Amino acid sequence: MTRHYPRSLIGLLLSAGILTGCAVGPDYERPNTNNPESFRSAAASLAPTISSDVQPASDSWWQGFNDQVLNELIEAGL
């Protein structure tokens, strides 16, 4: 035998479930982070030492694309 539930009961249960989902968990608190003063100086201090047989990446790697617009954007950003 099949049992049919009224739409209002289904709607009430769905509404109750949605509303209780909003009340779960503590209020979010943003964690404190220690951001470096400058990204490049922080990255240099955190970088591992490079052995003599490995060449470091160039600071102007984007110039290998020979794109004047890209060069201008990078220079403006720096």
N, CA, C and O atoms as a Tripos MOL2 file, in Angstrom:
@<TRIPOS>MOLECULE
protein
  312   311    78     0     0
PROTEIN
NO_CHARGES

@<TRIPOS>ATOM
      1 N           0.8270   -1.1650    0.0000 N.3       1 MET1
      2 CA          0.0000    0.0000    0.0000 C.3       1 MET1
      3 C           0.8850    1.2470    0.0000 C.2       1 MET1
      4 O           1.8160    1.3650    0.7960 O.2       1 MET1
      5 N           0.5840    2.1430   -0.8800 N.am      2 THR2
      6 CA          1.3610    3.3710   -1.0140 C.3       2 THR2
      7 C           0.7410    4.4600   -0.1530 C.2       2 THR2
      8 O          -0.4780    4.6240   -0.1020 O.2       2 THR2
      9 N           1.6120    5.1960    0.5190 N.am      3 ARG3
     10 CA          1.1200    6.2650    1.3740 C.3       3 ARG3
     11 C           1.5070    7.5990    0.7520 C.2       3 ARG3
     12 O           2.6700    7.8000    0.4020 O.2       3 ARG3
     13 N           0.5750    8.4900    0.6140 N.am      4 HIS4
     14 CA          0.8060    9.8050    0.0300 C.3       4 HIS4
     15 C           0.8180   10.8370    1.1400 C.2       4 HIS4
     16 O          -0.1330   10.9470    1.9150 O.2       4 HIS4
     17 N           1.9100   11.5950    1.2100 N.am      5 TYR5
     18 CA          2.0240   12.6570    2.2140 C.3       5 TYR5
     19 C           1.5470   13.9660    1.6020 C.2       5 TYR5
     20 O           1.7990   14.2250    0.4250 O.2       5 TYR5
     21 N           0.8720   14.7810    2.3700 N.am      6 PRO6
     22 CA          0.4160   16.0700    1.8430 C.3       6 PRO6
     23 C           1.6080   16.9860    1.5780 C.2       6 PRO6
     24 O           2.6390   16.9120    2.2460 O.2       6 PRO6
     25 N           1.4350   17.8320    0.6000 N.am      7 ARG7
     26 CA          2.5050   18.7500    0.2160 C.3       7 ARG7
     27 C           2.8960   19.6760    1.3520 C.2       7 ARG7
     28 O           4.0650   20.0400    1.4760 O.2       7 ARG7
     29 N           1.9490   20.0590    2.1740 N.am      8 SER8
     30 CA          2.2640   20.9760    3.2640 C.3       8 SER8
     31 C           3.2090   20.3260    4.2740 C.2       8 SER8
     32 O           4.0690   21.0090    4.8300 O.2       8 SER8
     33 N           3.0690   19.0240    4.5240 N.am      9 LEU9
     34 CA          3.9650   18.3270    5.4550 C.3       9 LEU9
     35 C           5.3700   18.2470    4.8770 C.2       9 LEU9
     36 O           6.3490   18.4600    5.5930 O.2       9 LEU9
     37 N           5.4730   17.9490    3.6190 N.am     10 ILE10
     38 CA          6.7820   17.8930    2.9580 C.3      10 ILE10
     39 C           7.4270   19.2690    2.9620 C.2      10 ILE10
     40 O           8.6210   19.3940    3.2360 O.2      10 ILE10
     41 N           6.6560   20.2950    2.6630 N.am     11 GLY11
     42 CA          7.1730   21.6600    2.6850 C.3      11 GLY11
     43 C           7.6210   22.0800    4.0690 C.2      11 GLY11
     44 O           8.6450   22.7480    4.2130 O.2      11 GLY11
     45 N           6.8740   21.7000    5.0830 N.am     12 LEU12
     46 CA          7.2330   22.0270    6.4600 C.3      12 LEU12
     47 C           8.5320   21.3460    6.8580 C.2      12 LEU12
     48 O           9.3870   21.9660    7.4910 O.2      12 LEU12
     49 N           8.6920   20.0850    6.4970 N.am     13 LEU13
     50 CA          9.9190   19.3650    6.8260 C.3      13 LEU13
     51 C          11.1280   19.9300    6.0860 C.2      13 LEU13
     52 O          12.2080   20.0440    6.6660 O.2      13 LEU13
     53 N          10.9620   20.2790    4.8320 N.am     14 LEU14
     54 CA         12.0570   20.8860    4.0780 C.3      14 LEU14
     55 C          12.4450   22.2390    4.6540 C.2      14 LEU14
     56 O          13.6310   22.5460    4.7790 O.2      14 LEU14
     57 N          11.4600   23.0430    5.0030 N.am     15 SER15
     58 CA         11.7370   24.3620    5.5870 C.3      15 SER15
     59 C          12.4580   24.2270    6.9210 C.2      15 SER15
     60 O          13.3980   24.9720    7.1970 O.2      15 SER15
     61 N          12.0280   23.2920    7.7390 N.am     16 ALA16
     62 CA         12.6790   23.0820    9.0300 C.3      16 ALA16
     63 C          14.1160   22.6160    8.8380 C.2      16 ALA16
     64 O          15.0080   23.0470    9.5690 O.2      16 ALA16
     65 N          14.3460   21.7600    7.8830 N.am     17 GLY17
     66 CA         15.7070   21.2850    7.6200 C.3      17 GLY17
     67 C          16.6210   22.3840    7.1280 C.2      17 GLY17
     68 O          17.7840   22.4530    7.5250 O.2      17 GLY17
     69 N          16.1110   23.2370    6.2740 N.am     18 ILE18
     70 CA         16.9060   24.3420    5.7530 C.3      18 ILE18
     71 C          17.2230   25.3390    6.8540 C.2      18 ILE18
     72 O          18.3550   25.8140    6.9530 O.2      18 ILE18
     73 N          16.2480   25.6590    7.6750 N.am     19 LEU19
     74 CA         16.4670   26.6310    8.7420 C.3      19 LEU19
     75 C          17.4130   26.0980    9.8100 C.2      19 LEU19
     76 O          18.2020   26.8720   10.3520 O.2      19 LEU19
     77 N          17.3670   24.8390   10.1260 N.am     20 THR20
     78 CA         18.2910   24.3000   11.1290 C.3      20 THR20
     79 C          19.7000   24.2000   10.5700 C.2      20 THR20
     80 O          20.6620   24.2350   11.3380 O.2      20 THR20
     81 N          19.8490   24.0790    9.2800 N.am     21 GLY21
     82 CA         21.1830   24.0430    8.6810 C.3      21 GLY21
     83 C          21.9210   25.3520    8.8330 C.2      21 GLY21
     84 O          23.1510   25.3640    8.8440 O.2      21 GLY21
     85 N          21.2040   26.4550    8.9490 N.am     22 CYS22
     86 CA         21.8340   27.7590    9.1190 C.3      22 CYS22
     87 C          22.3770   27.9480   10.5340 C.2      22 CYS22
     88 O          23.2530   28.7870   10.7410 O.2      22 CYS22
     89 N          21.8920   27.2080   11.4880 N.am     23 ALA23
     90 CA         22.2760   27.4000   12.8740 C.3      23 ALA23
     91 C          23.3720   26.4370   13.3140 C.2      23 ALA23
     92 O          23.7070   26.4070   14.4980 O.2      23 ALA23
     93 N          23.9430   25.6490   12.4060 N.am     24 VAL24
     94 CA         24.9370   24.6600   12.7760 C.3      24 VAL24
     95 C          26.3240   25.2940   12.7780 C.2      24 VAL24
     96 O          26.6680   26.0470   11.8670 O.2      24 VAL24
     97 N          27.1130   24.9910   13.7930 N.am     25 GLY25
     98 CA         28.5040   25.4130   13.8380 C.3      25 GLY25
     99 C          28.6960   26.7600   14.5040 C.2      25 GLY25
    100 O          27.7630   27.5550   14.6130 O.2      25 GLY25
    101 N          29.9380   27.0090   14.9530 N.am     26 PRO26
    102 CA         30.2420   28.2900   15.5940 C.3      26 PRO26
    103 C          30.3620   29.4050   14.5550 C.2      26 PRO26
    104 O          30.4870   29.1450   13.3580 O.2      26 PRO26
    105 N          30.3230   30.6280   15.0250 N.am     27 ASP27
    106 CA         30.5000   31.7760   14.1320 C.3      27 ASP27
    107 C          31.9380   31.7890   13.6080 C.2      27 ASP27
    108 O          32.8810   31.4730   14.3330 O.2      27 ASP27
    109 N          32.0810   32.1510   12.3690 N.am     28 TYR28
    110 CA         33.3990   32.1680   11.7370 C.3      28 TYR28
    111 C          34.2240   33.3250   12.2740 C.2      28 TYR28
    112 O          33.7460   34.4560   12.3670 O.2      28 TYR28
    113 N          35.4700   33.0260   12.6270 N.am     29 GLU29
    114 CA         36.4140   34.0580   13.0280 C.3      29 GLU29
    115 C          37.6190   33.9470   12.1170 C.2      29 GLU29
    116 O          38.1910   32.8690   11.9530 O.2      29 GLU29
    117 N          37.9960   35.0580   11.5330 N.am     30 ARG30
    118 CA         39.1230   35.0630   10.6110 C.3      30 ARG30
    119 C          40.4210   34.8080   11.3840 C.2      30 ARG30
    120 O          40.6700   35.4660   12.3940 O.2      30 ARG30
    121 N          41.2500   33.8640   10.9250 N.am     31 PRO31
    122 CA         42.4900   33.5710   11.6470 C.3      31 PRO31
    123 C          43.5130   34.6850   11.4460 C.2      31 PRO31
    124 O          43.5310   35.3580   10.4150 O.2      31 PRO31
    125 N          44.3580   34.8630   12.4490 N.am     32 ASN32
    126 CA         45.4420   35.8370   12.3390 C.3      32 ASN32
    127 C          46.5630   35.2300   11.5140 C.2      32 ASN32
    128 O          46.9620   34.0900   11.7500 O.2      32 ASN32
    129 N          47.0720   35.9820   10.5510 N.am     33 THR33
    130 CA         48.1740   35.5150    9.7200 C.3      33 THR33
    131 C          49.3040   36.5190    9.7800 C.2      33 THR33
    132 O          49.0860   37.7150    9.9750 O.2      33 THR33
    133 N          50.4930   36.0250    9.6140 N.am     34 ASN34
    134 CA         51.6650   36.8900    9.5660 C.3      34 ASN34
    135 C          52.0470   37.0680    8.1100 C.2      34 ASN34
    136 O          52.7250   36.2190    7.5320 O.2      34 ASN34
    137 N          51.6160   38.1670    7.5190 N.am     35 ASN35
    138 CA         51.9190   38.4390    6.1250 C.3      35 ASN35
    139 C          53.2660   39.1380    6.0260 C.2      35 ASN35
    140 O          53.5620   40.0240    6.8270 O.2      35 ASN35
    141 N          54.0880   38.7520    5.0510 N.am     36 PRO36
    142 CA         55.3930   39.4040    4.8980 C.3      36 PRO36
    143 C          55.2280   40.8280    4.3930 C.2      36 PRO36
    144 O          54.2360   41.1640    3.7460 O.2      36 PRO36
    145 N          56.2190   41.6580    4.7010 N.am     37 GLU37
    146 CA         56.2050   43.0400    4.2170 C.3      37 GLU37
    147 C          56.2800   43.0840    2.6900 C.2      37 GLU37
    148 O          55.6000   43.8860    2.0490 O.2      37 GLU37
    149 N          57.1000   42.2260    2.1240 N.am     38 SER38
    150 CA         57.2740   42.1920    0.6800 C.3      38 SER38
    151 C          57.3360   40.7410    0.2430 C.2      38 SER38
    152 O          58.0080   39.9240    0.8730 O.2      38 SER38
    153 N          56.6500   40.4250   -0.8120 N.am     39 PHE39
    154 CA         56.5880   39.0350   -1.2580 C.3      39 PHE39
    155 C          57.9470   38.5340   -1.7210 C.2      39 PHE39
    156 O          58.3420   37.4170   -1.3880 O.2      39 PHE39
    157 N          58.6590   39.3400   -2.4770 N.am     40 ARG40
    158 CA         59.9430   38.8960   -3.0210 C.3      40 ARG40
    159 C          60.9640   38.6560   -1.9190 C.2      40 ARG40
    160 O          61.7030   37.6730   -1.9820 O.2      40 ARG40
    161 N          61.0290   39.5140   -0.9220 N.am     41 SER41
    162 CA         62.0230   39.3260    0.1350 C.3      41 SER41
    163 C          61.6620   38.1270    1.0000 C.2      41 SER41
    164 O          62.5470   37.4060    1.4580 O.2      41 SER41
    165 N          60.3730   37.9070    1.2280 N.am     42 ALA42
    166 CA         59.9580   36.7510    2.0220 C.3      42 ALA42
    167 C          60.2280   35.4660    1.2600 C.2      42 ALA42
    168 O          60.6600   34.4770    1.8510 O.2      42 ALA42
    169 N          59.9810   35.4660   -0.0430 N.am     43 ALA43
    170 CA         60.2130   34.2640   -0.8400 C.3      43 ALA43
    171 C          61.7020   33.9470   -0.8960 C.2      43 ALA43
    172 O          62.0850   32.7770   -0.8850 O.2      43 ALA43
    173 N          62.5380   34.9670   -0.9560 N.am     44 ALA44
    174 CA         63.9770   34.7380   -1.0050 C.3      44 ALA44
    175 C          64.4810   34.1450    0.3000 C.2      44 ALA44
    176 O          65.3810   33.3050    0.2920 O.2      44 ALA44
    177 N          63.9160   34.5680    1.4140 N.am     45 SER45
    178 CA         64.3710   34.0420    2.6970 C.3      45 SER45
    179 C          63.8530   32.6290    2.9460 C.2      45 SER45
    180 O          64.4650   31.8770    3.7040 O.2      45 SER45
    181 N          62.7400   32.2560    2.3260 N.am     46 LEU46
    182 CA         62.1820   30.9250    2.5170 C.3      46 LEU46
    183 C          62.6710   29.9120    1.4840 C.2      46 LEU46
    184 O          62.4690   28.7100    1.6530 O.2      46 LEU46
    185 N          63.3050   30.3830    0.4290 N.am     47 ALA47
    186 CA         63.7310   29.5030   -0.6450 C.3      47 ALA47
    187 C          64.8830   28.6240   -0.1950 C.2      47 ALA47
    188 O          65.7620   29.0880    0.5310 O.2      47 ALA47
    189 N          64.8970   27.3720   -0.6080 N.am     48 PRO48
    190 CA         66.0210   26.4990   -0.2560 C.3      48 PRO48
    191 C          67.2800   26.9300   -1.0020 C.2      48 PRO48
    192 O          67.2050   27.6070   -2.0280 O.2      48 PRO48
    193 N          68.3950   26.5450   -0.4940 N.am     49 THR49
    194 CA         69.6450   26.8870   -1.1710 C.3      49 THR49
    195 C          69.7370   26.1020   -2.4630 C.2      49 THR49
    196 O          69.3110   24.9500   -2.5370 O.2      49 THR49
    197 N          70.2950   26.7330   -3.4780 N.am     50 ILE50
    198 CA         70.3810   26.1350   -4.8110 C.3      50 ILE50
    199 C          71.7880   25.5980   -5.0080 C.2      50 ILE50
    200 O          72.7690   26.2970   -4.7560 O.2      50 ILE50
    201 N          71.8800   24.3630   -5.4570 N.am     51 SER51
    202 CA         73.1940   23.7920   -5.7090 C.3      51 SER51
    203 C          73.8070   24.4470   -6.9360 C.2      51 SER51
    204 O          73.1050   25.0950   -7.7130 O.2      51 SER51
    205 N          75.0940   24.2830   -7.1110 N.am     52 SER52
    206 CA         75.8040   24.9760   -8.1890 C.3      52 SER52
    207 C          75.4250   24.4620   -9.5750 C.2      52 SER52
    208 O          75.6090   25.1870  -10.5530 O.2      52 SER52
    209 N          74.9020   23.2400   -9.7010 N.am     53 ASP53
    210 CA         74.5680   22.7020  -11.0150 C.3      53 ASP53
    211 C          73.1720   23.0900  -11.4940 C.2      53 ASP53
    212 O          72.8030   22.7760  -12.6250 O.2      53 ASP53
    213 N          72.3930   23.7650  -10.6560 N.am     54 VAL54
    214 CA         71.0370   24.1680  -11.0300 C.3      54 VAL54
    215 C          71.0210   25.6750  -11.2440 C.2      54 VAL54
    216 O          71.4630   26.4390  -10.3850 O.2      54 VAL54
    217 N          70.5060   26.0970  -12.3990 N.am     55 GLN55
    218 CA         70.4300   27.5240  -12.7100 C.3      55 GLN55
    219 C          69.1220   28.1010  -12.1780 C.2      55 GLN55
    220 O          68.0620   27.5350  -12.4450 O.2      55 GLN55
    221 N          69.1570   29.2070  -11.4350 N.am     56 PRO56
    222 CA         67.9140   29.8090  -10.9600 C.3      56 PRO56
    223 C          67.1460   30.4510  -12.1080 C.2      56 PRO56
    224 O          67.7220   30.8050  -13.1370 O.2      56 PRO56
    225 N          65.8500   30.5950  -11.9180 N.am     57 ALA57
    226 CA         65.0110   31.2320  -12.9360 C.3      57 ALA57
    227 C          65.3780   32.7060  -13.0400 C.2      57 ALA57
    228 O          65.7490   33.3390  -12.0520 O.2      57 ALA57
    229 N          65.2720   33.2280  -14.2250 N.am     58 SER58
    230 CA         65.5800   34.6370  -14.4500 C.3      58 SER58
    231 C          64.4980   35.5080  -13.8330 C.2      58 SER58
    232 O          63.3260   35.1330  -13.8060 O.2      58 SER58
    233 N          64.9020   36.6830  -13.3330 N.am     59 ASP59
    234 CA         63.9160   37.6150  -12.8010 C.3      59 ASP59
    235 C          63.0920   38.2530  -13.9110 C.2      59 ASP59
    236 O          62.0440   38.8410  -13.6400 O.2      59 ASP59
    237 N          63.5400   38.1490  -15.1380 N.am     60 SER60
    238 CA         62.7990   38.7230  -16.2640 C.3      60 SER60
    239 C          62.4210   37.6220  -17.2560 C.2      60 SER60
    240 O          62.6700   37.7450  -18.4560 O.2      60 SER60
    241 N          61.8250   36.5590  -16.7510 N.am     61 TRP61
    242 CA         61.4780   35.4040  -17.5760 C.3      61 TRP61
    243 C          60.4630   35.7400  -18.6560 C.2      61 TRP61
    244 O          60.4570   35.1070  -19.7120 O.2      61 TRP61
    245 N          59.6070   36.7240  -18.4150 N.am     62 TRP62
    246 CA         58.5440   37.0570  -19.3570 C.3      62 TRP62
    247 C          59.0820   37.6840  -20.6340 C.2      62 TRP62
    248 O          58.3860   37.7090  -21.6500 O.2      62 TRP62
    249 N          60.2970   38.1860  -20.5990 N.am     63 GLN63
    250 CA         60.8510   38.8320  -21.8010 C.3      63 GLN63
    251 C          61.1660   37.8120  -22.8890 C.2      63 GLN63
    252 O          61.3770   38.1880  -24.0420 O.2      63 GLN63
    253 N          61.2010   36.5430  -22.5450 N.am     64 GLY64
    254 CA         61.4230   35.5030  -23.5440 C.3      64 GLY64
    255 C          60.2680   35.3570  -24.5200 C.2      64 GLY64
    256 O          60.4260   34.7520  -25.5810 O.2      64 GLY64
    257 N          59.1010   35.9090  -24.1730 N.am     65 PHE65
    258 CA         57.9460   35.8440  -25.0690 C.3      65 PHE65
    259 C          57.9860   36.9170  -26.1470 C.2      65 PHE65
    260 O          57.2250   36.8500  -27.1130 O.2      65 PHE65
    261 N          58.8700   37.9170  -25.9950 N.am     66 ASN66
    262 CA         58.9990   39.0310  -26.9510 C.3      66 ASN66
    263 C          57.6620   39.7030  -27.2060 C.2      66 ASN66
    264 O          57.3000   39.9740  -28.3510 O.2      66 ASN66
    265 N          56.9320   39.9690  -26.1300 N.am     67 ASP67
    266 CA         55.6260   40.6130  -26.2300 C.3      67 ASP67
    267 C          55.7020   41.9730  -25.5410 C.2      67 ASP67
    268 O          55.8560   42.0560  -24.3230 O.2      67 ASP67
    269 N          55.5930   43.0300  -26.3320 N.am     68 GLN68
    270 CA         55.7410   44.3830  -25.7980 C.3      68 GLN68
    271 C          54.6410   44.7170  -24.7880 C.2      68 GLN68
    272 O          54.9110   45.3790  -23.7860 O.2      68 GLN68
    273 N          53.4240   44.2760  -25.0330 N.am     69 VAL69
    274 CA         52.3170   44.5500  -24.1150 C.3      69 VAL69
    275 C          52.5740   43.8610  -22.7650 C.2      69 VAL69
    276 O          52.3720   44.4630  -21.7100 O.2      69 VAL69
    277 N          53.0150   42.6150  -22.8030 N.am     70 LEU70
    278 CA         53.3240   41.8960  -21.5660 C.3      70 LEU70
    279 C          54.4600   42.5740  -20.8180 C.2      70 LEU70
    280 O          54.4050   42.7050  -19.5950 O.2      70 LEU70
    281 N          55.4830   43.0030  -21.5330 N.am     71 ASN71
    282 CA         56.6110   43.7010  -20.8940 C.3      71 ASN71
    283 C          56.1280   44.9840  -20.1990 C.2      71 ASN71
    284 O          56.5450   45.2780  -19.0790 O.2      71 ASN71
    285 N          55.2570   45.7360  -20.8600 N.am     72 GLU72
    286 CA         54.7560   46.9790  -20.2720 C.3      72 GLU72
    287 C          53.8870   46.7000  -19.0330 C.2      72 GLU72
    288 O          53.9600   47.4290  -18.0440 O.2      72 GLU72
    289 N          53.0770   45.6530  -19.0970 N.am     73 LEU73
    290 CA         52.2330   45.3140  -17.9360 C.3      73 LEU73
    291 C          53.0690   44.8780  -16.7290 C.2      73 LEU73
    292 O          52.7810   45.2560  -15.5930 O.2      73 LEU73
    293 N          54.1030   44.0810  -16.9900 N.am     74 ILE74
    294 CA         54.9570   43.6220  -15.8940 C.3      74 ILE74
    295 C          55.7150   44.8030  -15.2950 C.2      74 ILE74
    296 O          55.8120   44.9200  -14.0730 O.2      74 ILE74
    297 N          56.2450   45.6660  -16.1310 N.am     75 GLU75
    298 CA         56.9590   46.8340  -15.6250 C.3      75 GLU75
    299 C          56.0410   47.7440  -14.8190 C.2      75 GLU75
    300 O          56.4510   48.2940  -13.7980 O.2      75 GLU75
    301 N          54.8070   47.9030  -15.2710 N.am     76 ALA76
    302 CA         53.8400   48.7340  -14.5140 C.3      76 ALA76
    303 C          53.5080   48.0690  -13.1910 C.2      76 ALA76
    304 O          53.3190   48.7540  -12.1860 O.2      76 ALA76
    305 N          53.4350   46.7660  -13.1770 N.am     77 GLY77
    306 CA         53.1200   46.0580  -11.9340 C.3      77 GLY77
    307 C          54.2650   46.1100  -10.9380 C.2      77 GLY77
    308 O          54.0450   46.1880   -9.7300 O.2      77 GLY77
    309 N          55.4910   46.0670  -11.4510 N.am     78 LEU78
    310 CA         56.6650   46.1190  -10.5640 C.3      78 LEU78
    311 C          56.8910   47.5340  -10.0600 C.2      78 LEU78
    312 O          57.8300   47.7760   -9.3020 O.2      78 LEU78
@<TRIPOS>BOND
     1     1     2 1
     2     2     3 1
     3     3     4 2
     4     3     5 am
     5     5     6 1
     6     6     7 1
     7     7     8 2
     8     7     9 am
     9     9    10 1
    10    10    11 1
    11    11    12 2
    12    11    13 am
    13    13    14 1
    14    14    15 1
    15    15    16 2
    16    15    17 am
    17    17    18 1
    18    18    19 1
    19    19    20 2
    20    19    21 am
    21    21    22 1
    22    22    23 1
    23    23    24 2
    24    23    25 am
    25    25    26 1
    26    26    27 1
    27    27    28 2
    28    27    29 am
    29    29    30 1
    30    30    31 1
    31    31    32 2
    32    31    33 am
    33    33    34 1
    34    34    35 1
    35    35    36 2
    36    35    37 am
    37    37    38 1
    38    38    39 1
    39    39    40 2
    40    39    41 am
    41    41    42 1
    42    42    43 1
    43    43    44 2
    44    43    45 am
    45    45    46 1
    46    46    47 1
    47    47    48 2
    48    47    49 am
    49    49    50 1
    50    50    51 1
    51    51    52 2
    52    51    53 am
    53    53    54 1
    54    54    55 1
    55    55    56 2
    56    55    57 am
    57    57    58 1
    58    58    59 1
    59    59    60 2
    60    59    61 am
    61    61    62 1
    62    62    63 1
    63    63    64 2
    64    63    65 am
    65    65    66 1
    66    66    67 1
    67    67    68 2
    68    67    69 am
    69    69    70 1
    70    70    71 1
    71    71    72 2
    72    71    73 am
    73    73    74 1
    74    74    75 1
    75    75    76 2
    76    75    77 am
    77    77    78 1
    78    78    79 1
    79    79    80 2
    80    79    81 am
    81    81    82 1
    82    82    83 1
    83    83    84 2
    84    83    85 am
    85    85    86 1
    86    86    87 1
    87    87    88 2
    88    87    89 am
    89    89    90 1
    90    90    91 1
    91    91    92 2
    92    91    93 am
    93    93    94 1
    94    94    95 1
    95    95    96 2
    96    95    97 am
    97    97    98 1
    98    98    99 1
    99    99   100 2
   100    99   101 am
   101   101   102 1
   102   102   103 1
   103   103   104 2
   104   103   105 am
   105   105   106 1
   106   106   107 1
   107   107   108 2
   108   107   109 am
   109   109   110 1
   110   110   111 1
   111   111   112 2
   112   111   113 am
   113   113   114 1
   114   114   115 1
   115   115   116 2
   116   115   117 am
   117   117   118 1
   118   118   119 1
   119   119   120 2
   120   119   121 am
   121   121   122 1
   122   122   123 1
   123   123   124 2
   124   123   125 am
   125   125   126 1
   126   126   127 1
   127   127   128 2
   128   127   129 am
   129   129   130 1
   130   130   131 1
   131   131   132 2
   132   131   133 am
   133   133   134 1
   134   134   135 1
   135   135   136 2
   136   135   137 am
   137   137   138 1
   138   138   139 1
   139   139   140 2
   140   139   141 am
   141   141   142 1
   142   142   143 1
   143   143   144 2
   144   143   145 am
   145   145   146 1
   146   146   147 1
   147   147   148 2
   148   147   149 am
   149   149   150 1
   150   150   151 1
   151   151   152 2
   152   151   153 am
   153   153   154 1
   154   154   155 1
   155   155   156 2
   156   155   157 am
   157   157   158 1
   158   158   159 1
   159   159   160 2
   160   159   161 am
   161   161   162 1
   162   162   163 1
   163   163   164 2
   164   163   165 am
   165   165   166 1
   166   166   167 1
   167   167   168 2
   168   167   169 am
   169   169   170 1
   170   170   171 1
   171   171   172 2
   172   171   173 am
   173   173   174 1
   174   174   175 1
   175   175   176 2
   176   175   177 am
   177   177   178 1
   178   178   179 1
   179   179   180 2
   180   179   181 am
   181   181   182 1
   182   182   183 1
   183   183   184 2
   184   183   185 am
   185   185   186 1
   186   186   187 1
   187   187   188 2
   188   187   189 am
   189   189   190 1
   190   190   191 1
   191   191   192 2
   192   191   193 am
   193   193   194 1
   194   194   195 1
   195   195   196 2
   196   195   197 am
   197   197   198 1
   198   198   199 1
   199   199   200 2
   200   199   201 am
   201   201   202 1
   202   202   203 1
   203   203   204 2
   204   203   205 am
   205   205   206 1
   206   206   207 1
   207   207   208 2
   208   207   209 am
   209   209   210 1
   210   210   211 1
   211   211   212 2
   212   211   213 am
   213   213   214 1
   214   214   215 1
   215   215   216 2
   216   215   217 am
   217   217   218 1
   218   218   219 1
   219   219   220 2
   220   219   221 am
   221   221   222 1
   222   222   223 1
   223   223   224 2
   224   223   225 am
   225   225   226 1
   226   226   227 1
   227   227   228 2
   228   227   229 am
   229   229   230 1
   230   230   231 1
   231   231   232 2
   232   231   233 am
   233   233   234 1
   234   234   235 1
   235   235   236 2
   236   235   237 am
   237   237   238 1
   238   238   239 1
   239   239   240 2
   240   239   241 am
   241   241   242 1
   242   242   243 1
   243   243   244 2
   244   243   245 am
   245   245   246 1
   246   246   247 1
   247   247   248 2
   248   247   249 am
   249   249   250 1
   250   250   251 1
   251   251   252 2
   252   251   253 am
   253   253   254 1
   254   254   255 1
   255   255   256 2
   256   255   257 am
   257   257   258 1
   258   258   259 1
   259   259   260 2
   260   259   261 am
   261   261   262 1
   262   262   263 1
   263   263   264 2
   264   263   265 am
   265   265   266 1
   266   266   267 1
   267   267   268 2
   268   267   269 am
   269   269   270 1
   270   270   271 1
   271   271   272 2
   272   271   273 am
   273   273   274 1
   274   274   275 1
   275   275   276 2
   276   275   277 am
   277   277   278 1
   278   278   279 1
   279   279   280 2
   280   279   281 am
   281   281   282 1
   282   282   283 1
   283   283   284 2
   284   283   285 am
   285   285   286 1
   286   286   287 1
   287   287   288 2
   288   287   289 am
   289   289   290 1
   290   290   291 1
   291   291   292 2
   292   291   293 am
   293   293   294 1
   294   294   295 1
   295   295   296 2
   296   295   297 am
   297   297   298 1
   298   298   299 1
   299   299   300 2
   300   299   301 am
   301   301   302 1
   302   302   303 1
   303   303   304 2
   304   303   305 am
   305   305   306 1
   306   306   307 1
   307   307   308 2
   308   307   309 am
   309   309   310 1
   310   310   311 1
   311   311   312 2
@<TRIPOS>SUBSTRUCTURE
     1 MET1         2 RESIDUE 1 A MET
     2 THR2         6 RESIDUE 1 A THR
     3 ARG3        10 RESIDUE 1 A ARG
     4 HIS4        14 RESIDUE 1 A HIS
     5 TYR5        18 RESIDUE 1 A TYR
     6 PRO6        22 RESIDUE 1 A PRO
     7 ARG7        26 RESIDUE 1 A ARG
     8 SER8        30 RESIDUE 1 A SER
     9 LEU9        34 RESIDUE 1 A LEU
    10 ILE10       38 RESIDUE 1 A ILE
    11 GLY11       42 RESIDUE 1 A GLY
    12 LEU12       46 RESIDUE 1 A LEU
    13 LEU13       50 RESIDUE 1 A LEU
    14 LEU14       54 RESIDUE 1 A LEU
    15 SER15       58 RESIDUE 1 A SER
    16 ALA16       62 RESIDUE 1 A ALA
    17 GLY17       66 RESIDUE 1 A GLY
    18 ILE18       70 RESIDUE 1 A ILE
    19 LEU19       74 RESIDUE 1 A LEU
    20 THR20       78 RESIDUE 1 A THR
    21 GLY21       82 RESIDUE 1 A GLY
    22 CYS22       86 RESIDUE 1 A CYS
    23 ALA23       90 RESIDUE 1 A ALA
    24 VAL24       94 RESIDUE 1 A VAL
    25 GLY25       98 RESIDUE 1 A GLY
    26 PRO26      102 RESIDUE 1 A PRO
    27 ASP27      106 RESIDUE 1 A ASP
    28 TYR28      110 RESIDUE 1 A TYR
    29 GLU29      114 RESIDUE 1 A GLU
    30 ARG30      118 RESIDUE 1 A ARG
    31 PRO31      122 RESIDUE 1 A PRO
    32 ASN32      126 RESIDUE 1 A ASN
    33 THR33      130 RESIDUE 1 A THR
    34 ASN34      134 RESIDUE 1 A ASN
    35 ASN35      138 RESIDUE 1 A ASN
    36 PRO36      142 RESIDUE 1 A PRO
    37 GLU37      146 RESIDUE 1 A GLU
    38 SER38      150 RESIDUE 1 A SER
    39 PHE39      154 RESIDUE 1 A PHE
    40 ARG40      158 RESIDUE 1 A ARG
    41 SER41      162 RESIDUE 1 A SER
    42 ALA42      166 RESIDUE 1 A ALA
    43 ALA43      170 RESIDUE 1 A ALA
    44 ALA44      174 RESIDUE 1 A ALA
    45 SER45      178 RESIDUE 1 A SER
    46 LEU46      182 RESIDUE 1 A LEU
    47 ALA47      186 RESIDUE 1 A ALA
    48 PRO48      190 RESIDUE 1 A PRO
    49 THR49      194 RESIDUE 1 A THR
    50 ILE50      198 RESIDUE 1 A ILE
    51 SER51      202 RESIDUE 1 A SER
    52 SER52      206 RESIDUE 1 A SER
    53 ASP53      210 RESIDUE 1 A ASP
    54 VAL54      214 RESIDUE 1 A VAL
    55 GLN55      218 RESIDUE 1 A GLN
    56 PRO56      222 RESIDUE 1 A PRO
    57 ALA57      226 RESIDUE 1 A ALA
    58 SER58      230 RESIDUE 1 A SER
    59 ASP59      234 RESIDUE 1 A ASP
    60 SER60      238 RESIDUE 1 A SER
    61 TRP61      242 RESIDUE 1 A TRP
    62 TRP62      246 RESIDUE 1 A TRP
    63 GLN63      250 RESIDUE 1 A GLN
    64 GLY64      254 RESIDUE 1 A GLY
    65 PHE65      258 RESIDUE 1 A PHE
    66 ASN66      262 RESIDUE 1 A ASN
    67 ASP67      266 RESIDUE 1 A ASP
    68 GLN68      270 RESIDUE 1 A GLN
    69 VAL69      274 RESIDUE 1 A VAL
    70 LEU70      278 RESIDUE 1 A LEU
    71 ASN71      282 RESIDUE 1 A ASN
    72 GLU72      286 RESIDUE 1 A GLU
    73 LEU73      290 RESIDUE 1 A LEU
    74 ILE74      294 RESIDUE 1 A ILE
    75 GLU75      298 RESIDUE 1 A GLU
    76 ALA76      302 RESIDUE 1 A ALA
    77 GLY77      306 RESIDUE 1 A GLY
    78 LEU78      310 RESIDUE 1 A LEU
